[in-house]
Amino acid sequence: MSVRVGFLGAGLIATFHSVMLKGSGEEVVRAGVYDPDRTRAESFAAASGGWTADSEEQVLDSCDAVYICTWTSEHRRLVEAAAARGLAVFCEKPLSTDLDQARSMVDTVAAAGITNQVGLVLRYSPAFTLLRDLVAEERSGRVMSVVFRDDQYIPVQGLYGSTWRSDRTRAGAGTMLEHSIHDLDVLEWCVGPAASVNAQSSNFHGLDGIEDSVATTLRFAGGGVGTMVSIWHDILERASLRRVEVFCERAYFSLEHDWWGPVSWTRLGGDEARLEGDALVAELDRRSLPRADADGEFIRAVREGRPAWPTFADALRAHQLTDAVYRSAAAGGSPVDVSQLPV
């Protein structure tokens, strides 16, 4: 059965998902595409094989599943419109500009009983999938410390050209919400739940409510501690780069670049390796680890009438952590307990 797929928003991230969808090999029928910038929508439709719609309603009326890739403040309204029609929804992260709206969106898709997925795609990264498995091995011991750095140039320029991210009313906030919600999500996915966070933030670009540097300290439920730094700078040669170091009792792991590695390790007894690209994928296969793709998984879930992954409900935890980071920063870095946050 072919799934009719529409797009609301035709910018860089929509293009990314369209390309990944094509590469997934899943059979889809391209439906309507709408963007307030009609020229951009026309270019997207011509490249994807869809058609340019005159309104959001035309898109929603033409499809079985819709990608919502607009600026963040529009997500809730469009998810509600799609849910009212019983459509499957893939919504870009973050779900919304604040925690209360994100929680409302979780309730909306649950009540509608629709397939839903959020764009926390690092859970599909081969590099992070391998890191997670390495850390979980009993011979590694407990996680003692994590150092996580994520930097990119501020995305109102260069390849991204996303001027709406300079507008607090549309973006909600800056680098932590709009970018490093990915990092909080994948960090807990890899090393286990956080118990508390405390943070400090800065604003170098002078954009109202758009922080561009955040340093967060995390205490994990398992006893370890971690630091996470998220930076939006002006070095156009550094588009988006992540580096993670995990120190366990009997092993050290590092990850550079967030998809194909390299992932390196040194274990007690001299076991050392450095894998990237094809060698990293071969190691995933050797370990029988999944190599799915987020967009293909969404279409398969729609076709089979089952939940996709990660769902809106899965994403709520990342929103809770992000909210806690902002509350800590607003309080001058005071710790915020995240061990028993209500769902």
Buried (B, 14 or more C-beta within 10 A) or exposed (E): EEBBBBBBBBBEBBBBBBEBBBEBEBEBBBBBBBBEEEEBBBBBBEBBEBBBBEEBEBBBBBBBBBBBBBBBBBBBBBBBBBBEBEBBBBBBBBBBBBBEBBBBBBEBBBEBEBBBBBBBBBBBBBBBBBBBBBBEEEEBBBBBBBBBBBBBBBBBEBEBEBEBBBBBEBBBBBBBBBBBBBBBBBBBBBBBBBBBBBBBBEEEBEBEEBBBBBBBBBBBEEEBBBBBBBBBBEEEEEEBBBBBBBBBEBBBBBBBBBBBBBBBBBBEEEEEEBBBEEBBBEBBEEEEBEEEBBBBBBBBBBBEEEBBBBBBBBBBBBBBBBBBBBBBBEEEBEBBEBEEBEE
